[in-house]
Amino acid sequence: MIKHRFLVIFALIGGFAFPGTLAAQSSFSNSEVEYGFELPDDLWKMTVKPSATTPNVEYVYGDRTQGHLEVRKVNLPDKGVVSDIIKDEEQKLQFLPGYVAGKEEPFGGFLRGTAFNFEFVRAGRPMSGRFYFLKGGDKAVYILRFTGFRDKLRSIRNQTDQIARTFNVKKA
């Protein structure tokens, strides 16, 4: 009984000292797509739901300028590599106003891949993007595209990394 009280008190103190530890964490899973991931905060709200015709999903963190996530699946061509997909995406990004490429870095979670950072300007405001290119099998690359105000996206970087780390392809 004393141990039980001690654990309850410890959990309450921990919750007040570290309020993020008691925050609800939810999962994304849908029968229309073969992947899933964890959402670390309830502020992430789904704005585009996958369907049989469009397997894409989108989330926003508060509103679109605070943080926006798009998940896309790209099929690798025969003898293609992930770096080819990254180059294709970067070529499209070069047309954004004020585009400045950042660095690529290896990234790992349930799936391994590369994270690519960049900055741009939208409506006179500094924006940034962090794209995760995760290899999901021999032919599939999943792109997690995060964009938002530069300072805001930087402040939720731990959440974007957590979403990408927990991204996984369901077993068939």
N, C-alpha and C positions, 0 to 999 in steps of 0.2 A: 504494500500500500504506500509506504514512504517512497519507494522507488518510482511508483506511478506518479505521485504528486511532483516529485523532483523532475521527471521528464516533461510533465505538462508545464511546469513553471519555466523550465529551460527553453521549451519550444516557444512560449509566449515572449520571453525575454529576447530570444533570437529573432522573433518576428518583428519586435519593435526596434531592435538594434539594426537589423538587416531586412527592411521591409520587402525588398525584391525577392527574398527567399520564399515568401508565402504567396507571391503573385501566381495567379493561375496561368498554367501553360496548356495550350490546346494543340491539337493535331489537325493537320489537313490530310484527308483521305477521301477519295471519291471513286466510285465504280467505273467512271468514264475514262480514268487515267490509270497508268500503271505505276505511279509514284506517290510518295507521301513525304511529309516533313512536319517538324514541330514549330509552333509559333510561340515565342517566349513571352509575349505580352498580349493582353486583351485589346490593345489599341489597334492591332492588325485586323482589318476588316476586309472580307472578300468583296471585290467589285465585279469580277468576271468569273462566272462559274463554268467549269468545263462541261462540254456536251459531246454527244456522239459525232457531231460535225466539226466542232472546234475543241480540241483537247487542251486549250490554253487556260491558265488560271492567273488571276491578278488580285493583288492585295494592296491596300494603302495603310500607312501608319498615320492615323489621325486624318490627314488629307493628303492629296497627291503630291504637294510640294514638300511635305515633311518626310515622306518616304513612300516610294512606289515600287512594287515588285511585280514583274512579269515572269512567268515560267514558260519556256518554249523548249520543244524537242526538235533537234535537227539530226537528220540521218547523215552519217559519214559516207562519202562516195567510196567506191572500191579503192583500196590503197591510200585512202585519205587519212590525215592525222588531225588531231585537235587543233594544232597550231594553224591549220588552213581555215578552220571555222573562226578562230580568233581574228585572223587577218581579214576575212570577209566582213565580220562585224565592225572591225576598226575602220575599214573603208567606208562603211555606211555612216559611222559616227563623225568622220572628218568633215561632213557638211553641216554639222551643228555650229551655230555662231560661237566664236571664242573657244573652239575645241582645242584642248591640250591633252595629249596622251600622257598617261601616267605609267607606272611600272606594272609588269606582270610578275606574279609570284605564285609559287606552287601552293596548292591548297589541298587539304585532305580531311575527310570525314568518313561517312559510310562509303562515299564515292570519292575518287581522287580526280584532281584536275588543276585548273589554273584560275586565279583571280586577276582581273584586269581593272585598273583604276583609270579614271579620266575626269576632266573638268570641262565645263562649257558654260554658256550664258543663256538664260531664258528671260525675256522681258526685263533685261537690265540687271537681273539678279544672278549672283554666282551659284552655279549648280555643280553637282558632281555625280558620278556614276561608279558603280562597282558591279562588274559582271563576273559571275562564277560560271566557268565552263567545266562541267562534270561529266566524265565518261561513264556511261551506264551500259556496259556491254560492248560487243564488237562494233556495232554500227550506230549506236545512239550517243548523242551528246546533248545534255540538258543544260540550257542557259538560264541562269537566274539573274535577271536584269534589275538591279536596284538603282533608282535615281531619286534625287531630292535636293533641297537646298544644301549647299556645301557643308555648312556648319551643322545642320541637323543630321545629315547622313553620317557625318563623322561621329556625332554623338551616339548614334544607334549602331555603330559598326559592330559592337559585340553581338547585337541581335541579328544583323545580316549574316555574320559569320556562323552564329548558332543555327540559323535556318539552313544555311548551306551545309553545315556539318551533319545535320540530321536528315538531309535530303537522301532518300533511298528508293530504289526500285523494288516494287513488291515482287515476291516470289510467285512464279506461275503455278 
